């Protein structure tokens, strides 16, 4: 992540890419998917790139799809791209939108 956010492509003039070590204790014990099996009942589409990165976006996408209580859920894997490529590269964004738009039209 640091490599992306420190590059001209990903940096913001006032962006901060540091945090205090003492603030990490909250993040370590936090479970972003806590109670997904009970509370995540809305239609769900998760888009991930198949190039596995350093922080687990691909793994997390697979996990939340498996744990979600949603009856209508779909995992979209955009082949040949990473999590960061899905931010602003036209081809993977197009592939994601080609799946997302019909999903939203059906479920929103």
C-alpha positions in Angstrom: 0.0 0.0 0.0 2.8 2.4 0.9 4.3 1.9 -2.6 1.0 2.8 -4.3 0.1 5.8 -2.1 3.6 7.3 -2.4 3.6 7.1 -6.2 2.3 10.0 -8.4 -0.6 7.7 -9.3 -1.9 7.3 -5.8 -0.6 10.1 -3.6 -2.7 13.0 -2.4 -1.0 16.4 -1.5 -2.3 16.2 2.1 -2.4 12.4 2.4 -0.9 10.8 5.5 0.8 7.4 5.2 1.8 7.0 8.8 0.1 6.2 12.0 1.1 6.0 15.7 2.1 2.5 16.8 -0.1 2.9 19.9 -3.2 3.2 17.7 -2.5 -0.3 16.2 -3.9 -2.2 19.2 -7.5 -1.3 18.2 -7.0 -2.5 14.6 -5.4 -5.8 15.7 -8.4 -6.9 17.6 -11.0 -5.6 15.1 -13.0 -8.2 13.1 -14.5 -6.4 10.1 -16.8 -9.4 9.4 -18.1 -9.9 13.0 -21.8 -11.1 12.8 -21.8 -11.1 8.9 -23.5 -14.5 9.2 -26.4 -12.8 11.0 -26.5 -9.2 9.9 -25.3 -9.1 6.3 -28.5 -10.1 4.6 -28.6 -7.5 1.8 -27.7 -8.6 -1.8 -23.9 -8.6 -2.0 -21.4 -8.4 -4.8 -17.7 -8.4 -4.0 -15.1 -7.5 -6.7 -11.5 -8.5 -6.3 -8.5 -8.8 -8.5 -6.9 -12.2 -8.8 -3.3 -10.9 -8.2 -3.0 -11.5 -4.5 -1.5 -8.5 -2.7 0.2 -7.9 0.6 -2.8 -7.1 2.8 -5.4 -9.7 2.0 -8.1 -8.0 -0.1 -8.5 -11.2 -2.2 -8.7 -13.4 0.8 -11.1 -11.1 2.6 -13.4 -10.9 -0.5 -13.6 -14.7 -0.5 -14.2 -14.8 3.2 -17.0 -12.3 3.3 -18.8 -14.0 0.5 -18.6 -17.3 2.4 -19.7 -15.8 5.7 -22.5 -13.4 4.5 -26.1 -14.4 5.3 -27.1 -12.8 1.9 -29.3 -15.0 -0.3 -28.1 -13.1 -3.4 -24.3 -12.9 -3.4 -21.6 -13.0 -6.0 -17.9 -12.9 -6.0 -16.4 -11.3 -9.1 -12.7 -12.0 -9.8 -11.1 -9.7 -12.3 -8.3 -11.7 -13.7 -4.8 -10.2 -14.2 -5.3 -7.3 -11.9 -4.7 -6.3 -8.2 -6.7 -4.5 -5.7 -4.9 -1.2 -6.6 -5.6 -1.7 -10.3 -9.3 -1.6 -9.5 -9.0 2.0 -8.3 -8.3 3.7 -11.5 -7.2 1.5 -14.4 -9.9 1.6 -17.1 -9.9 -2.1 -18.1 -10.4 -3.7 -14.7 -12.9 -0.9 -13.7 -14.9 -1.7 -16.9 -14.9 -5.4 -16.1 -16.2 -4.7 -12.6 -18.9 -2.2 -13.8 -20.0 -4.7 -16.4 -21.0 -7.0 -13.5 -22.0 -4.4 -11.0 -24.5 -2.4 -13.1 -26.8 -5.4 -13.9 -26.5 -6.6 -10.2 -27.6 -3.1 -9.0 -30.4 -3.0 -11.5 -31.7 -6.3 -10.2 -31.2 -5.7 -6.5 -31.6 -2.0 -5.8 
